[in-house]
């Protein structure tokens, strides 16, 4: 999951409660973080908890995307 805590937001307690671990942090990019959920986590509920907390600017899935067709824009 990707998340961006609000400036000066203390997310440590929220992450502990959700069992979230910060895999990677990109401080120069608005403190964006790659988060790892526990194996048996309820992913939709984890997203809702992050959004309801009012401590993050956004939270979204971190998933692989596969190309379905080759672009035909030759510019």
C-alpha positions in Angstrom: 0.0 0.0 0.0 1.2 3.5 -0.7 0.4 6.3 1.8 1.4 9.9 2.3 1.1 11.1 5.9 0.0 14.7 6.4 2.9 17.1 7.4 3.8 16.5 11.1 1.2 13.7 11.5 2.1 11.2 14.1 1.2 7.9 12.4 3.2 5.6 14.6 0.3 4.5 16.8 -2.1 4.0 13.9 0.5 1.9 12.0 1.1 -0.2 15.2 -2.6 -0.8 15.7 -3.0 -1.9 12.0 0.2 -4.0 12.1 1.6 -1.9 9.3 5.4 -1.8 8.6 7.1 0.9 6.6 9.0 -0.8 3.8 10.3 2.4 2.2 10.0 6.1 2.8 10.4 8.9 0.4 10.9 12.0 2.5 11.7 14.4 -0.3 8.4 13.4 -2.0 6.0 14.5 0.7 6.9 11.8 3.1 5.3 9.2 0.8 5.6 5.6 2.2 5.4 2.1 0.9 3.6 0.2 3.6 3.5 -3.6 4.2 0.3 -5.0 5.8 0.3 -8.2 7.8 -0.4 -11.3 5.7 -4.0 -11.8 7.1 -4.9 -8.1 7.1 -8.3 -7.0 5.8 -7.0 -4.7 3.1 -10.1 -2.7 2.4 -10.6 -2.1 6.1 -7.0 -1.0 6.4 -7.5 1.6 3.7 -10.7 2.8 5.4 -8.9 3.1 8.7 -6.1 5.1 7.2 -8.5 7.5 5.4 -10.7 7.8 8.5 -7.7 8.6 10.7 -7.3 12.0 9.0 -3.6 11.5 9.4 -2.8 10.8 5.7 -3.2 12.9 2.6 -3.9 9.7 0.5 -3.7 6.0 0.6 -3.8 3.7 -2.4 -3.0 0.1 -3.4 0.5 -0.7 -4.5 0.0 -3.2 -7.3 1.6 -4.4 -10.4 0.2 -3.2 -13.7 0.7 -5.1 -16.9 0.6 -3.7 -20.4 -2.4 -4.9 -22.3 -1.6 -3.4 -25.7 1.3 -1.5 -27.3 0.7 2.2 -27.6 0.3 3.4 -31.2 1.3 7.1 -30.6 4.4 7.6 -32.7 5.0 11.2 -31.7 
